[in-house]
Amino acid sequence: MMKHMFCTAIAATFLSAFAARAEPVEIYLTDKLDNIQNGYCLDIGGAKGWDAKPESGLQGHTCYSPLGALGVDQIFESDMFAEGTLYMPEFDVCAEFASVAAGTGIDLAACDGSPAQSFVFSGEGVITPASATDMCLTLAEDTRFGRSKENQIKNLSLEPCEDSRSAYQTWAVRSE
């Protein structure tokens, strides 16, 4: 029952983002896992801020918002969720996947509306490819560090959606 109530709250968060005007949001993992600060957010790999490298794809990284503002390399446009798009307006790129096989990383590319850029935001807080709703955006268990021990990073990939992995697969959004 408690899990159902939690999932309902996550769904309400996503749905409120759908109904809201376009606003920058970060997508964060609801379980902080081993993160010693603010939990993990979807983030462009390669560097911080404007130096991020979209060609590096998406990863899980310590969230920046508790520092007072959303990080430009963690900003998604909320009104695009209703269209099934993970759009990063500051870099004008969309998330995409090369295949729906387990272990596939999430890339970033110019938005083209292709099926490879189409995602489903379920009412249970999971994000899946529209073409394979049994595969979830999933953070890895292993953690590496960025510039310091406070900057924790986890790989992001598609993995089978499983209750046993829910801590690594349940996402929500927040604005500043």
C-alpha positions in Angstrom: 0.0 0.0 0.0 2.8 2.4 0.9 4.6 1.8 -2.4 1.3 2.5 -4.3 0.9 5.8 -2.4 4.5 6.7 -3.2 4.0 5.9 -6.9 0.8 7.9 -7.0 2.8 10.9 -5.6 5.4 10.4 -8.3 2.8 10.3 -11.0 1.2 13.5 -9.7 4.6 15.2 -9.9 5.0 14.2 -13.6 1.4 15.0 -14.4 1.7 18.5 -12.8 4.8 19.0 -15.0 2.7 18.1 -18.0 0.0 20.6 -17.1 2.4 23.4 -16.2 3.6 26.0 -18.5 7.0 25.3 -20.0 9.4 25.5 -17.1 12.9 24.2 -16.6 13.1 21.2 -14.4 15.6 18.6 -13.4 14.8 14.9 -13.5 16.0 13.2 -10.3 16.1 9.7 -8.9 13.7 9.5 -6.0 16.1 7.3 -4.0 19.3 9.0 -3.0 21.1 5.6 -3.1 24.7 6.2 -2.0 24.8 9.9 -2.8 26.1 11.9 0.0 24.5 15.2 -1.0 21.4 15.8 -3.1 20.8 12.6 -4.9 21.2 11.8 -8.6 19.9 13.9 -11.5 20.0 13.2 -15.3 23.0 15.1 -16.5 25.1 15.6 -19.6 28.4 13.8 -19.3 31.8 15.2 -20.0 32.0 18.4 -18.0 30.0 20.8 -15.8 27.7 23.6 -16.9 28.2 25.1 -20.3 31.3 23.0 -20.8 29.2 19.8 -20.8 29.6 17.7 -23.9 26.2 16.4 -25.4 28.1 13.9 -27.5 28.9 12.2 -24.1 25.2 11.4 -23.6 23.3 11.3 -20.3 24.5 10.0 -16.9 23.4 10.2 -13.3 25.2 12.9 -11.4 24.9 14.7 -8.1 22.0 17.2 -8.4 23.0 20.9 -8.6 19.6 22.5 -7.6 20.3 22.5 -3.8 23.1 24.9 -4.6 20.5 27.5 -5.5 19.8 27.0 -9.2 19.3 24.2 -11.7 22.5 23.3 -13.6 22.3 24.1 -17.3 23.5 20.6 -18.0 20.6 19.1 -16.0 17.7 21.2 -17.3 14.9 19.6 -19.2 11.8 21.4 -20.6 8.7 20.2 -18.8 6.2 20.9 -21.5 8.0 18.4 -23.8 7.2 15.5 -21.5 3.7 15.4 -22.7 5.1 14.8 -26.2 7.3 12.0 -24.9 10.5 14.0 -25.4 13.4 14.5 -23.0 14.5 17.9 -24.4 17.4 19.9 -23.0 16.7 23.5 -24.1 20.1 25.0 -23.1 21.9 22.6 -25.5 19.0 22.2 -28.0 19.3 18.4 -27.9 17.0 15.4 -27.2 17.7 12.1 -25.4 17.7 9.1 -27.7 18.6 5.4 -27.7 20.4 3.4 -30.3 18.5 0.2 -29.4 16.3 -1.2 -26.7 18.7 -3.9 -25.7 19.7 -4.1 -22.0 22.8 -2.0 -21.3 22.2 0.6 -24.1 23.3 4.1 -23.0 21.2 7.2 -23.5 22.6 9.5 -26.1 21.9 13.2 -27.0 21.3 14.4 -30.5 19.5 17.1 -32.5 15.8 16.6 -32.0 14.1 14.9 -35.0 10.9 13.4 -33.6 12.1 9.9 -34.4 10.9 6.8 -32.5 14.4 6.6 -31.0 13.6 9.9 -29.2 10.2 8.9 -27.9 9.8 8.1 -24.2 6.9 7.2 -22.0 6.6 8.8 -18.5 4.6 6.2 -16.6 2.4 7.0 -13.6 4.8 4.9 -11.5 7.8 7.2 -11.9 9.6 5.2 -14.6 10.8 6.5 -17.9 10.8 4.0 -20.8 11.3 4.0 -24.6 7.8 4.3 -26.2 8.8 1.3 -28.3 9.8 -0.9 -25.3 7.9 0.0 -22.2 9.5 -3.0 -20.4 12.9 -1.3 -20.5 13.5 1.5 -17.9 16.0 4.3 -17.6 18.2 2.9 -14.9 21.2 4.1 -13.0 24.1 1.6 -12.4 25.0 0.4 -9.0 28.7 1.4 -9.3 29.7 5.0 -8.5 32.6 7.0 -9.8 33.6 10.5 -8.8 34.0 13.7 -10.7 36.1 16.7 -9.7 35.8 15.7 -6.0 34.2 13.0 -3.8 31.1 15.2 -3.5 30.5 14.8 -7.3 29.1 11.3 -7.6 28.4 9.8 -11.0 26.6 6.7 -12.2 26.2 5.3 -15.7 22.7 5.5 -17.2 21.3 2.8 -19.4 18.2 0.9 -20.4 17.5 -2.2 -18.3 14.5 -4.4 -17.8 11.9 -2.7 -15.5 11.9 -4.8 -12.3 10.6 -4.2 -8.8 14.0 -5.3 -7.4 15.6 -2.3 -9.3 13.0 0.3 -8.5 15.4 2.3 -6.4 17.5 2.8 -9.6 14.6 3.3 -11.9 12.1 5.6 -10.2 12.3 9.3 -11.3 10.6 12.6 -10.5 10.9 16.2 -11.5 11.5 19.4 -9.6 12.0 23.1 -10.5 14.0 25.7 -8.7 
